[in-house]
Amino acid sequence: MGRFRLEFADDGSVIDVEADDFDDDGRVISLYRYMPPGADPLAPTTSKEVIASFERDSLTGPPLPAS
């Protein structure tokens, strides 16, 4: 599982979230993990579990990989 850094537009605060990947539909950014953990994302039996969601306008940009 990776880490993504999110910066909030209103106050400039930053959080890191552990997630496998994220989706951005233009309105909401959702960070998720693959289930079961460590599963191949392309396998038909793999599903995504949303960890956190944020309105796109509340962030300064897309999630960035965090080191």
C-alpha atoms as a printed R data frame, in Angstrom:
   type eleno elety resid chain resno       x       y       z
1  ATOM     1    CA   MET     A     1   0.000   0.000   0.000
2  ATOM     2    CA   GLY     A     2   1.262   3.456  -0.862
3  ATOM     3    CA   ARG     A     3   0.840   6.857   0.729
4  ATOM     4    CA   PHE     A     4  -0.765   9.900  -0.840
5  ATOM     5    CA   ARG     A     5  -0.453  13.502   0.319
6  ATOM     6    CA   LEU     A     6  -3.514  15.765   0.196
7  ATOM     7    CA   GLU     A     7  -3.392  19.534   0.673
8  ATOM     8    CA   PHE     A     8  -6.561  21.389   1.613
9  ATOM     9    CA   ALA     A     9  -7.399  24.642  -0.169
10 ATOM    10    CA   ASP     A    10  -9.105  26.414   2.740
11 ATOM    11    CA   ASP     A    11  -6.280  26.370   5.287
12 ATOM    12    CA   GLY     A    12  -3.272  24.783   3.549
13 ATOM    13    CA   SER     A    13  -3.230  21.824   5.928
14 ATOM    14    CA   VAL     A    14  -1.753  18.567   4.647
15 ATOM    15    CA   ILE     A    15  -2.550  14.946   5.453
16 ATOM    16    CA   ASP     A    16  -1.039  11.672   4.281
17 ATOM    17    CA   VAL     A    17  -3.388   8.774   3.595
18 ATOM    18    CA   GLU     A    18  -2.366   5.132   3.104
19 ATOM    19    CA   ALA     A    19  -4.093   3.882  -0.034
20 ATOM    20    CA   ASP     A    20  -3.424   1.773  -3.108
21 ATOM    21    CA   ASP     A    21  -4.761   4.352  -5.568
22 ATOM    22    CA   PHE     A    22  -7.391   7.051  -6.081
23 ATOM    23    CA   ASP     A    23 -10.212   7.999  -8.443
24 ATOM    24    CA   ASP     A    24 -11.037  11.573  -9.458
25 ATOM    25    CA   ASP     A    25 -14.400  12.034 -11.151
26 ATOM    26    CA   GLY     A    26 -14.046  15.835 -11.315
27 ATOM    27    CA   ARG     A    27 -16.290  16.379  -8.278
28 ATOM    28    CA   VAL     A    28 -15.021  13.889  -5.688
29 ATOM    29    CA   ILE     A    29 -11.616  12.315  -5.094
30 ATOM    30    CA   SER     A    30 -11.828   8.888  -3.467
31 ATOM    31    CA   LEU     A    31  -8.818   7.028  -2.108
32 ATOM    32    CA   TYR     A    32  -9.145   3.265  -1.918
33 ATOM    33    CA   ARG     A    33  -7.413  -0.009  -1.241
34 ATOM    34    CA   TYR     A    34  -7.670  -3.261  -3.115
35 ATOM    35    CA   MET     A    35  -9.495  -6.146  -1.486
36 ATOM    36    CA   PRO     A    36  -8.258  -8.644  -0.570
37 ATOM    37    CA   PRO     A    37  -5.116  -6.777   0.549
38 ATOM    38    CA   GLY     A    38  -2.239  -7.173  -1.887
39 ATOM    39    CA   ALA     A    39  -4.553  -8.424  -4.638
40 ATOM    40    CA   ASP     A    40  -3.766  -7.928  -8.307
41 ATOM    41    CA   PRO     A    41  -5.779  -4.834  -9.353
42 ATOM    42    CA   LEU     A    42  -6.546  -6.426 -12.734
43 ATOM    43    CA   ALA     A    43  -7.856  -9.722 -11.332
44 ATOM    44    CA   PRO     A    44 -11.618 -10.151 -11.752
45 ATOM    45    CA   THR     A    45 -11.978 -11.125  -8.088
46 ATOM    46    CA   THR     A    46 -10.354  -7.911  -6.815
47 ATOM    47    CA   SER     A    47 -12.602  -5.161  -5.490
48 ATOM    48    CA   LYS     A    48 -11.932  -1.610  -4.285
49 ATOM    49    CA   GLU     A    49 -12.782  -0.399  -0.784
50 ATOM    50    CA   VAL     A    50 -13.024   3.375  -0.357
51 ATOM    51    CA   ILE     A    51 -10.883   4.634   2.525
52 ATOM    52    CA   ALA     A    52 -11.644   8.374   2.249
53 ATOM    53    CA   SER     A    53 -13.446  10.789  -0.067
54 ATOM    54    CA   PHE     A    54 -13.054  14.545  -0.474
55 ATOM    55    CA   GLU     A    55 -14.809  17.133  -2.608
56 ATOM    56    CA   ARG     A    56 -12.445  18.093  -5.412
57 ATOM    57    CA   ASP     A    57 -12.840  21.836  -4.683
58 ATOM    58    CA   SER     A    58 -11.669  21.369  -1.083
59 ATOM    59    CA   LEU     A    59  -8.196  20.254  -2.278
60 ATOM    60    CA   THR     A    60  -5.447  22.237  -4.013
61 ATOM    61    CA   GLY     A    61  -4.937  19.436  -6.538
62 ATOM    62    CA   PRO     A    62  -4.892  15.681  -6.957
63 ATOM    63    CA   PRO     A    63  -3.301  13.422  -4.340
64 ATOM    64    CA   LEU     A    64   0.467  13.210  -4.745
65 ATOM    65    CA   PRO     A    65   2.673  10.260  -3.824
66 ATOM    66    CA   ALA     A    66   4.121  10.789  -0.348
67 ATOM    67    CA   SER     A    67   7.541   9.491   0.574
